[in-house]
Structure formats: structure tokens, C-alpha cells
């Protein structure tokens, strides 16, 4: 699935999921998903059991660790302007690469 970076305009960052990808790869019964970052031992457990993730406009995965990883790897500008491929590698787990694989 191809996602883009999301920012609240201040210090909050996350990744935005397209509606069709959210409906295909995520389940409403899930409370959270795990996002594994490339070249990092870190991962983020992200809440998906919130109304905003399932509405028509929002669909963002938001977590401090996502913003830290985007900023530490100089990916904020790249991801805000262009999508990047994020792969599902097992149920409720997703892999975020450092380079644009679009």
C-alpha cells in the first residue's frame, strides 16, 4: 500500500492511509497495529480503534515514534510530497522502508 506522511502543522506526525487500503488491510476489530521501521530496532504500536481512523477524511496512523523516525531519517519532506510503499508482512504488522519505493 502507498501511504504519505501526515502532520498536524505543529509537532505531530503520522502516516495517512488511503481509504481503499485501510478497508483492505485493516480490520475494525483490531485495537492496534505494529509499524516496524526499516534499519531500526524500534517499532510503534499504533491505535486503530478510534473513530477518526475509520471516518472518510482522517485515516492517519499517529504516534510519536513515527514522527521521530521520519525526522531522524530526513523523510518528512519526501513523504509529505510523495507516497511511499508500506508492506504488510503479517497480520496487524506493517513495514515502513526508508526510501521511496513508489
C-alpha positions, 0 to 999 in steps of 0.5 A: 500500500502507498501511504504519505506522511501526515502532520498536524502543522505543529509537532505531530506526525503520522502516516495517512492511509488511503481509504481503499487500503485501510478497508483492505488491510485493516480490520475494525476489530483490531485495537492496534497495529505494529509499524516496524521501521526499516534499519531500526530496532524500534517499532510503534504500536499504533491505535486503530480503534478510534473513530477518526481512523475509520471516518472518510477524511482522517485515516492517519496512523499517529504516534510519536515514534513515527514522527521521530523516525521520519525526522531522524531519517530526513523523510518528512519532506519526501513523504509529505510530497510523495507516497511511499510503499508500506508492506504488510508482512503479517497480520496487524504488522506493517513495514515502513522502508526508508526510501521511496519505493513508489 
